[in-house]
Amino acid sequence: MPFWHTLGTTSSFALAVRDPIEGCTELQGNFYSDKTVLLKRGGCEFCVKAKRAQEKGAKAVMVANKGDSGEVLVHMTVGSCGQVGVCVFVLH
């Protein structure tokens, strides 16, 4: 379920807020399908958050930084989750 986007075009998705917002455990409910899931940074690897959302049919994940950490760059690694096909955005 890859997310494809051509430069110069726009896309929109409904936003679903995860509870608990860290997104490190299985998402409850069936209302994440075809939505962008908003999650809070921290608690687990980025790929875990993306994988949890992907398992419920999300199209994308937005990870919001949880506070003023002083970091200018957000460091993300491949992680240990295997293949993740959703697009992940980090809001700082």
Backbone hydrogen bonds, N-H to C=O, Kabsch-Sander energy under -0.5 kcal/mol:
donor,donor_aa,acceptor,acceptor_aa,energy
3,F,85,G,-0.7
4,W,2,P,-0.7
9,T,6,T,-1.8
14,A,34,D,-0.5
16,A,36,T,-2.7
18,R,38,L,-1.6
23,G,20,P,-1.3
34,D,57,G,-2.8
35,K,32,Y,-1.9
36,T,14,A,-3.0
37,V,35,K,-0.5
37,V,60,A,-2.3
38,L,16,A,-2.5
38,L,36,T,-0.5
39,L,37,V,-0.5
39,L,62,M,-3.1
40,K,21,I,-2.7
41,R,64,A,-3.1
48,V,45,E,-0.5
49,K,45,E,-1.5
50,A,46,F,-2.4
51,K,47,C,-2.6
52,R,48,V,-2.4
53,A,49,K,-1.9
54,Q,50,A,-2.7
55,E,51,K,-2.4
56,K,52,R,-0.7
56,K,53,A,-0.8
57,G,54,Q,-1.9
58,A,53,A,-2.3
59,K,35,K,-2.4
60,A,35,K,-1.2
61,V,87,C,-2.6
62,M,37,V,-2.8
63,V,61,V,-0.5
63,V,89,F,-3.3
64,A,39,L,-3.2
64,A,62,M,-0.6
65,N,91,L,-2.5
69,S,67,G,-1.6
75,H,73,L,-0.6
76,M,74,V,-0.6
87,C,59,K,-1.2
89,F,61,V,-3.2
91,L,63,V,-3.0
91,L,89,F,-0.5
92,H,90,V,-0.5
